[in-house]
Structures are given as C-alpha cells and as structure tokens.
Amino acid sequence: MTTAKLIFENGANWRYATGTAIADPALWYMAPGGQTHILVSDLELALMRQNAKADHVHSFAEAREKFPGQPLDMVTMVRFLVTQGSAPERIEVPASFPTGLFIQLQNAGLPLGGADSNPFFPTRGIKTAEEIAKLKAAQKLNEKCFKRAIAILKQSTIEADSTLAWRNKPLTSEILQTEMRIVALKGGATEFSGGPIVTCGLQATMPHEHGHGVLRAHELIIIDNYPRHPNGYWGDLTRTYIKGQPSAVQRQVYQTVLAAQQLALSMLKAKAEGMAVHTAVANHFAQAGFATGNKGGTPFGYFHGTGHSVGLELHDAGPRMLSTAPCELQAGYVTSVEPGLYYPPNTHPQFMGGCRIEDVVVITKSGHKNLTSLSKTDWIID
C-alpha cells in the first residue's frame, strides 16, 4: 500500500518535521516517494523557504492555480498537496490531528487514517547529536534559573516565626518563581508550562502543586523548573533545599531519595528494562522504611514514575521510559530521572513534606550521559 503522511499543526511534530517554528498551524505533507511539502500563506512563505527543512515550500497561490474556481479551503489545500507526487492509497495522520478536519477530509474522499506508529515520527524517540546539544543547552539555561533561586535563599533571613524574608519582605513561592522566570526569559525561553514549582511543607506533598505563599525555614523546599529553550527543546530539573539545619529525619529523607536516584542512574544503559529501573527505585524506598500507600484517598510515599522522555515536548512523544510500563531503553533515548517521597500529615510517624531530585540524561550503549551538572550535595542553605 502506498502511504503518505500529513500534519496540520504548529507544535512538536511540525518542529521535528521542518526544523523550525511557525506562528499558526500549517500543512506538511510527505508524498509516498518521500518528498516533503509545506503549504503556507504569504505571511509565512519567505520564512519557510529560508528556514524550513522541506523539499518544496508552496504558496496558497499555487493551490488556487491548480484548482481554479474552487474555494481555498482545507479540502482544496490537501488535494493540492496530494497532487505533488503519486497518489497515495492511505494518508497517515497523528493522533493529535484535529478531529473535525479529519472527518471533513474523509467525507471529501481523501483516504485519511490514523498512523500505525506512536509517536507519529518513530525516530523522535532517539535523539540525534544535534538534538542532544539542544537539550543540554536547555538544561544549562535551567541551571541558571536555579542559581538565581539558590542565591535568593542564601540572602534570605529566618524570621522569629520561621518564615523566610528577602529584601525586608516575606519570601514567597511566587517571588522565587518570578525571579527564575526572569532569568529564563533573558535566556530566550519561550514557554514555562506553568512552572516553576516552588513548594514546601504541605504543598510539597503534592508533586504538581506549583506553590504559593510564604516559604518557611527548616522545611524541605522542592524547586522544579521546566522552561522551553528558544531552540524548541525543554529543560527539566528538580532539586530540594532547606534553609536552616535539617532534622535527622529530613536528612534521612533527602539521602534516601538521592540514593534512589543514584541507583536508577547506575542501571541505565541500552537494552536495560525501564520498568525494572522503576521497580528497583520503589523497592529501595520500601526497604529503607518509606512506605507507599493511600490514606483516606490521599496517596503517600512514592506514587509517580521514575522518568519520562524529554525533547520537543516536556513529556516527549515515545515510550514511557522509567515507569510501570515495559520499555527497553535504547541508545539515544533522553529521560528524566526523578524519584521522590511525599508524606502528607499523619502518613509518616516523623516526617511531613516532600523531596524530589531530578536530572535529564541520555541513554548510551554502556550507560548514560547526564545533561545536568547542578550540585545535589549542596542542599543545606545556612
């Protein structure tokens, strides 16, 4: 069966296929022979001809000329692209393809169908050397954001009620979030996906709580930041800090999480089983005396995956990497490695709060390459 590929978007698939960004959703088409085509308005024509990876960049004027008297709607534009090469028996589209447009094109007699592969471009899972360099640049920008947060925590003072103050004002999650975003913006970051996360105490027991209000001394503070670099790739980095001196159980929690991450990292290499890595981390926590469970509908302990793919999307297309799903790791996969522990009130006899440590790494034939260099030992801030 002769097969073509079609996307209509301005997201990760577009950027992967064309190597560049575009303001509004547009059409990309790969004919059965492998030739690639882009169809855009005059607003984007010069930019795409200058920047896009495609064999041909077409204007709306070409489609009008091919189908004179026909309305320049999506059906006409796709029909124009289909004439660029041999006629396909099937046109594959990704799962994210607009449903209304899918139905419209099918009703017009175009042989659309869902792609057999997930992700739509199977090669997206294995990153090239160029992509790895872009991911490293994204993580380096991310580390600059953390250095700003660390500097502010160092400059902050501990008030009589154990709250933190900075520049004679209460230091809040929002202040740290803003200061980190400013650093990212100065580095050209284009998106934050709602981040960064800055939480302590009860808020830190919920991994996706972004954080709000005044930060406190003597509590573990989780900072998780994930800006998108101007090159299109995402950074993802988590550290846990404490302002003041940690208690014995806080030290134990931190060291247990750090050891769990070191265990996971030691297991990473091509052909390793991602599910086995996750299971080893979960067993490590249980053996260290940190139980996982659910109390009154509230989860506690270790209740998320150990790592996810990172790339043109924060949770990139491809296998689930390090989780409860089977996944044989391959050289070139990029994954986060982010074990954590979370204990709401009355779920642990001595501890309330959360702790998570995260790096982004590249799987290699014999191990891994860590794209993250930010210290994990300098977590106590006097």
Secondary structure, DSSP 8 states (H G I E B T S, - for coil): --EEEEEEESSHHHHHHHSS--SS-EEEEE-TTS-EEEEE-HHHHHHHHHH---SEEEEHHHHHHHSTTS--SHHHHHHHHHTSSS--SEEEE-TTS-HHHHHHHHHTT--EEE-SSSSSSGGGGS--HHHHHHHHHHHHHHHHHHHHHHHHHHH-EE-TTSBEEETTEE-BHHHHHHHHHHHHHHTT--B-TT--EEEEGGGGGSTT----SB-BTTSEEEEEE--B-TTS-B--EEEEEEES---HHHHHHHHHHHHHHHHHHHH-STT-BHHHHHHHHHHHHHHTT---EEETTEEEBS-S-SB-B-SSSSS-SS---BSSS--B--TT-EEEE--EEEE-TTSSSS--EEEE-BEEEEE-SSSEEE-----SS--EE-
